[in-house]
Amino acid sequence: MEVTVNGEKMQLVGNPPEVGTEIPHFKLFDAQNQRVKTRELLGKPTLFSVVPDINTSVCSLQSRKFNKAMAEYPDVRLITVSTNPINEQKGWCAANDIPNAELLSDYEQSFGYAMKLLIPDEGVLARSIFLIDADGQIVYRQIVPEMTHEPDYLAALNAVEKLGAAAE
């Protein structure tokens, strides 16, 4: 699969998983540099907001918007994933006064390879949104075709709303 960066084509390591499939196995790292495995993320619907670099304007905007919007959905976990080292993610949280944001680092690129979102030439993840149900089934996916663009927040939040309604 391809995405573009300022119109320049970039190749992902494969084709990201489709809606209706199970989220693959991967590991990420939390703010304490503790390994977080896929199975630890199951049990609650989860929205993955995937950004290339938390310290860029569009990624920062995406992360702030989702953190604000998802406060309306306390039964859905929000995880922001980037390849930034943990110290950069902590710095972003402090600079943006979002102490409760759950940022997980893919500095080992396990998530990027498993989800086929890694752009190997750049060492970053393709901007994307994935929503999984409590069992780890992908119920929504959005791969942003141009990395300098923001995702379709409304479509993602509608999927969250729909999942919440389905769970009731």
C-alpha positions as CSV (number, residue, x, y, z in Angstrom):
1,M,0.0,0.0,0.0
2,E,1.1,3.5,-0.7
3,V,0.6,6.9,1.0
4,T,2.0,10.2,0.0
5,V,4.0,12.9,1.9
6,N,3.6,16.2,0.2
7,G,2.6,14.3,-2.9
8,E,5.6,12.0,-2.9
9,K,4.7,8.3,-2.9
10,M,5.8,6.3,0.1
11,Q,5.5,2.5,0.3
12,L,4.2,0.8,3.5
13,V,5.6,-2.6,4.5
14,G,2.4,-4.2,3.4
15,N,-1.4,-3.9,3.4
16,P,-2.9,-2.8,6.8
17,P,-5.5,-5.2,8.3
18,E,-9.0,-4.8,7.1
19,V,-12.3,-4.2,9.0
20,G,-13.6,-7.5,10.2
21,T,-10.2,-9.0,11.0
22,E,-8.5,-9.5,14.3
23,I,-5.9,-7.0,15.3
24,P,-2.5,-8.6,15.0
25,H,0.0,-9.3,17.8
26,F,2.5,-6.5,18.5
27,K,4.2,-4.8,21.4
28,L,4.4,-1.1,22.3
29,F,6.0,0.7,25.2
30,D,4.3,2.9,27.8
31,A,5.5,6.0,29.6
32,Q,7.4,3.8,32.1
33,N,9.1,1.9,29.2
34,Q,7.0,-1.1,30.1
35,R,6.1,-3.5,27.3
36,V,2.4,-3.5,26.4
37,K,1.3,-6.5,24.4
38,T,-1.8,-6.8,22.2
39,R,-3.6,-9.1,24.6
40,E,-3.3,-6.4,27.4
41,L,-5.3,-4.0,25.2
42,L,-8.3,-6.3,24.8
43,G,-11.4,-6.2,27.0
44,K,-12.5,-2.7,26.2
45,P,-13.2,-1.0,22.8
46,T,-10.1,1.0,21.8
47,L,-9.4,3.7,19.3
48,F,-5.8,3.8,18.0
49,S,-4.8,7.2,16.7
50,V,-1.6,6.6,14.8
51,V,0.7,9.5,14.0
52,P,4.0,9.7,12.2
53,D,5.7,12.1,14.6
54,I,4.0,13.5,17.7
55,N,6.1,16.7,17.5
56,T,4.8,17.9,14.1
57,S,1.9,20.3,13.8
58,V,-0.6,17.9,12.2
59,C,0.2,15.0,14.5
60,S,-0.1,17.3,17.5
61,L,-3.4,18.6,16.3
62,Q,-4.7,15.1,15.6
63,S,-3.7,14.0,19.1
64,R,-5.2,17.0,20.9
65,K,-8.5,16.7,18.9
66,F,-8.9,13.1,19.7
67,N,-8.0,13.5,23.4
68,K,-10.7,16.2,23.7
69,A,-13.4,14.4,21.6
70,M,-12.8,11.0,23.3
71,A,-13.5,12.5,26.7
72,E,-17.2,12.1,25.7
73,Y,-16.7,8.3,25.4
74,P,-15.3,7.1,28.7
75,D,-16.1,3.4,27.8
76,V,-13.7,3.6,24.9
77,R,-9.9,3.6,25.4
78,L,-7.9,6.1,23.3
79,I,-4.3,5.2,22.5
80,T,-2.0,7.4,20.5
81,V,0.8,5.5,18.8
82,S,4.0,6.9,17.2
83,T,7.6,5.8,16.8
84,N,8.8,8.7,18.9
85,P,10.9,7.7,21.9
86,I,9.1,7.8,25.2
87,N,10.9,10.9,26.5
88,E,9.6,12.9,23.4
89,Q,6.0,11.6,24.0
90,K,6.2,12.6,27.7
91,G,7.5,16.1,26.6
92,W,4.6,16.4,24.2
93,C,2.1,15.6,27.0
94,A,3.7,18.1,29.3
95,A,3.9,20.9,26.6
96,N,0.2,20.3,25.6
97,D,-1.0,20.0,29.2
98,I,-2.6,16.6,28.5
99,P,-1.2,14.6,31.4
100,N,-3.7,11.7,31.0
101,A,-3.1,11.0,27.4
102,E,-2.1,7.4,26.7
103,L,0.8,7.6,24.3
104,L,2.5,4.3,23.4
105,S,5.8,4.2,21.6
106,D,6.5,1.9,18.7
107,Y,10.3,2.7,18.8
108,E,11.0,-1.0,18.1
109,Q,8.6,-0.9,15.1
110,S,6.7,-4.0,16.2
111,F,3.3,-2.3,15.8
112,G,4.4,-0.8,12.5
113,Y,5.4,-4.2,11.0
114,A,2.4,-6.1,12.5
115,M,-0.2,-3.5,11.3
116,K,1.7,-3.0,8.0
117,L,1.8,0.8,8.7
118,L,5.5,1.3,8.8
119,I,7.1,3.4,6.1
120,P,10.5,1.8,6.2
121,D,12.4,4.5,4.3
122,E,11.2,7.1,6.9
123,G,11.0,5.0,10.0
124,V,7.6,6.4,10.8
125,L,4.0,5.1,10.8
126,A,1.4,6.0,8.3
127,R,-1.3,8.4,9.7
128,S,-4.3,6.2,10.5
129,I,-7.1,5.4,12.8
130,F,-8.2,1.9,13.9
131,L,-11.1,1.1,16.2
132,I,-11.3,-2.4,17.7
133,D,-14.1,-3.9,19.8
134,A,-13.4,-5.4,23.2
135,D,-12.5,-8.7,21.6
136,G,-9.8,-7.2,19.3
137,Q,-11.9,-7.2,16.1
138,I,-11.2,-4.3,13.8
139,V,-14.5,-2.4,13.3
140,Y,-13.2,0.7,11.7
141,R,-10.1,1.7,9.8
142,Q,-8.9,4.8,8.1
143,I,-5.5,5.2,6.4
144,V,-5.0,8.9,5.6
145,P,-3.7,8.9,2.0
146,E,-1.7,12.1,2.3
147,M,0.3,12.2,5.5
148,T,0.3,15.9,5.8
149,H,-3.5,15.9,6.1
150,E,-5.6,15.3,9.1
151,P,-7.8,12.3,9.4
152,D,-11.6,12.4,9.0
153,Y,-12.4,12.9,12.7
154,L,-16.2,12.8,12.2
155,A,-16.1,9.4,10.4
156,A,-13.9,8.0,13.2
157,L,-16.1,9.4,16.0
158,N,-19.3,8.1,14.2
159,A,-17.7,4.7,14.3
160,V,-17.0,5.1,18.0
161,E,-20.6,6.2,18.6
162,K,-21.9,3.3,16.5
163,L,-19.8,0.8,18.5
164,G,-21.0,2.3,21.7
165,A,-24.6,2.0,20.6
166,A,-24.0,-1.6,19.5
167,A,-22.6,-2.5,22.9
168,E,-25.6,-1.3,24.8
